[in-house]
C-alpha cells in the first residue's frame, strides 16, 4: 500500500514532465521528418507498444459494433486530425506558445460538458475563468497578428482547433465509452491513425526530403513510448487513485514546463503581450478548476477528522 502511495506522486510528476517536454521534441523532430509522416511513425510505434502491453497483460480487444464506431472516431478525430494540426502548427509557431494555446482544452471541456453532460453545469467562477482565458488568447493573438499575420495566425488557429476537436471527442468518450478498456481503446485508433497518416503523407508530402536518421527516430520513439503510451496508461492508473480535479491540473502544469523548456533549451522568446496572455490563460484554467480543488481539500479535511 505504501509503495502505491509513493508511486502516485512520482507518476504524476513524470506525466507532467513528459507532456511538458513533448512540445519542444515535436518541433525539433519536424526539422528532420515532415508532419504527417512524423506523426504516422509515432502512431505506428505507439500501436506496437500498446499491442505488446495488451499481450503481456492479456487484455482482450472489444470488437463490438459500438466500440468499433468509437475506435474510428478516436482514430480520426482524436489522433489523426487534431495531432496533425498541432504538428503542422509547430512548423511556424514556438512550441511554448503551442502548449499555452492547447491549454484551452480543459476550458472547452468545461463548456461542452455543460451543454452535453446533464450533471455538469457552468458556475460563475467557471464562466469567469473561461472569459479570462479567452482574454488571454486575444492578447496572444493580438501580438501574433502584429508580429506577422501570415506566419503565425494559421498555426495559432490550428492549435486551438485541435484543442476543440480533442475536447469534443473526450465528451463523446465520456458519454459512450465507459465500457472500453484504456489499452484496447487506443490500440485500434492508433493503428487507424498510422494507416491514415502515412497514406496521406505519401500522397501529399515530399517524403524525399525526410531525414530518417537515428536522431529523429529517437525523438519519435520518445513521443510514442513515453508521451503517448506511458502517459496515457499512467494517467488512467492515476485516475483511479486520486482526485480527477487534481489530475486535471496537469493542463496547468504542462504549459509551464513547456514554456520553461522552450525558453531555456530552444531560446524561444515571448513578447510582453504574449506573456500577459499566457498568464491569463493559465490563471483561467486554475479558476475553472478552483471549485473542484476546494471540494477536494474539504473532503480531505473531513476525512482526517
BELRAWO-V252306 format. One record per residue. N is the residue number from 1. RES is the residue in one letter. SS is DSSP state (H for helix, E for strand, L for the rest). OMEGA is omega as a letter, one per 30 degrees, with the letter a starting at -180 (NA if undefined). Layout:
N_RES_SS_OMEGA + N_RES_SS_OMEGA
This chain:
1_X_L_l + 2_X_H_l + 3_X_H_l + 4_X_H_l + 5_X_H_l + 6_X_H_a + 7_X_H_a + 8_X_H_a + 9_X_H_l + 10_X_H_a + 11_X_H_l + 12_X_H_l + 13_X_H_a + 14_X_H_l + 15_X_H_l + 16_X_H_a + 17_X_H_a + 18_X_H_l + 19_X_H_a + 20_X_H_a + 21_X_H_a + 22_X_H_a + 23_X_H_l + 24_X_H_l + 25_X_H_l + 26_X_H_a + 27_X_H_a + 28_X_H_a + 29_X_H_a + 30_X_L_l + 31_X_L_a + 32_X_L_a + 33_X_L_a + 34_X_L_a + 35_X_H_a + 36_X_H_l + 37_X_H_l + 38_X_H_a + 39_X_H_l + 40_X_H_l + 41_X_H_l + 42_X_H_l + 43_X_H_l + 44_X_H_l + 45_X_H_l + 46_X_H_a + 47_X_H_l + 48_X_H_a + 49_X_H_l + 50_X_H_l + 51_X_H_l + 52_X_H_l + 53_X_H_l + 54_X_H_l + 55_X_H_a + 56_X_H_a + 57_X_H_a + 58_X_L_l + 59_X_L_a + 60_X_L_a + 61_X_L_l + 62_X_L_a + 63_X_L_l + 64_X_L_a + 65_X_H_l + 66_X_H_a + 67_X_H_l + 68_X_H_l + 69_X_H_l + 70_X_H_l + 71_X_H_a + 72_X_H_l + 73_X_H_l + 74_X_H_a + 75_X_H_a + 76_X_H_a + 77_X_H_l + 78_X_H_a + 79_X_H_a + 80_X_H_a + 81_X_H_a + 82_X_H_l + 83_X_H_l + 84_X_H_l + 85_X_H_l + 86_X_H_a + 87_X_H_l + 88_X_H_a + 89_X_H_a + 90_X_L_l + 91_X_L_a + 92_X_L_a + 93_X_L_l + 94_X_L_a + 95_X_H_a + 96_X_H_l + 97_X_H_l + 98_X_H_a + 99_X_H_l + 100_X_H_a + 101_X_H_l + 102_X_H_l + 103_X_L_l + 104_X_L_a + 105_X_H_a + 106_X_H_l + 107_X_H_l + 108_X_H_l + 109_X_H_a + 110_X_H_a + 111_X_H_a + 112_X_H_l + 113_X_H_a + 114_X_H_a + 115_X_H_a + 116_X_H_l + 117_X_L_a + 118_X_L_a + 119_X_L_l + 120_X_L_l + 121_X_L_l + 122_X_L_l + 123_X_L_l + 124_X_H_l + 125_X_H_l + 126_X_H_l + 127_X_H_l + 128_X_H_l + 129_X_H_l + 130_X_H_l + 131_X_H_l + 132_X_H_l + 133_X_H_l + 134_X_H_l + 135_X_H_l + 136_X_H_l + 137_X_H_l + 138_X_H_l + 139_X_H_a + 140_X_H_a + 141_X_H_a + 142_X_H_l + 143_X_H_l + 144_X_H_l + 145_X_H_a + 146_X_H_a + 147_X_H_a + 148_X_H_a + 149_X_H_a + 150_X_H_a + 151_X_H_a + 152_X_H_a + 153_X_H_a + 154_X_H_a + 155_X_H_l + 156_X_H_l + 157_X_H_a + 158_X_H_a + 159_X_H_l + 160_X_H_l + 161_X_H_l + 162_X_H_l + 163_X_H_l + 164_X_H_l + 165_X_H_a + 166_X_H_a + 167_X_H_l + 168_X_H_l + 169_X_H_l + 170_X_H_l + 171_X_H_l + 172_X_H_a + 173_X_H_l + 174_X_H_a + 175_X_H_a + 176_X_H_a + 177_X_L_a + 178_X_L_a + 179_X_L_a + 180_X_L_l + 181_X_L_a + 182_X_L_a + 183_X_L_a + 184_X_H_a + 185_X_H_a + 186_X_H_a + 187_X_H_a + 188_X_H_l + 189_X_H_l + 190_X_H_l + 191_X_H_l + 192_X_H_l + 193_X_H_l + 194_X_H_a + 195_X_H_a + 196_X_H_a + 197_X_H_a + 198_X_H_l + 199_X_H_l + 200_X_H_l + 201_X_H_a + 202_X_H_a + 203_X_H_a + 204_X_H_a + 205_X_L_l + 206_X_L_a + 207_X_H_l + 208_X_H_l + 209_X_H_l + 210_X_L_l + 211_X_L_a + 212_X_L_l + 213_X_L_a + 214_X_H_a + 215_X_H_l + 216_X_H_l + 217_X_H_l + 218_X_H_l + 219_X_H_l + 220_X_H_l + 221_X_H_l + 222_X_H_l + 223_X_H_a + 224_X_H_a + 225_X_H_a + 226_X_H_a + 227_X_H_a + 228_X_H_a + 229_X_H_a + 230_X_H_a + 231_X_H_a + 232_X_H_a + 233_X_H_a + 234_X_H_a + 235_X_H_a + 236_X_H_l + 237_X_H_l + 238_X_H_a + 239_X_H_a + 240_X_L_a + 241_X_L_l + 242_X_L_a + 243_X_L_l + 244_X_H_l + 245_X_H_l + 246_X_H_l + 247_X_H_a + 248_X_H_l + 249_X_L_l + 250_X_H_l + 251_X_H_l + 252_X_H_a + 253_X_H_a + 254_X_H_l + 255_X_H_l + 256_X_H_l + 257_X_H_a + 258_X_H_l + 259_X_H_l + 260_X_H_a + 261_X_H_a + 262_X_H_a + 263_X_H_a + 264_X_H_a + 265_X_H_a + 266_X_H_l + 267_X_L_l + 268_X_L_a + 269_X_L_l + 270_X_L_l + 271_X_L_l + 272_X_H_a + 273_X_H_l + 274_X_H_l + 275_X_H_l + 276_X_H_l + 277_X_H_l + 278_X_H_l + 279_X_H_l + 280_X_H_l + 281_X_H_a + 282_X_H_l + 283_X_H_l + 284_X_H_l + 285_X_H_l + 286_X_H_a + 287_X_H_l + 288_X_H_a + 289_X_H_a + 290_X_H_l + 291_X_H_l + 292_X_H_l + 293_X_H_l + 294_X_H_l + 295_X_H_l + 296_X_H_a + 297_X_H_l + 298_X_H_l + 299_X_H_l + 300_X_H_a + 301_X_H_l + 302_X_H_a + 303_X_H_a + 304_X_H_a + 305_X_L_NA
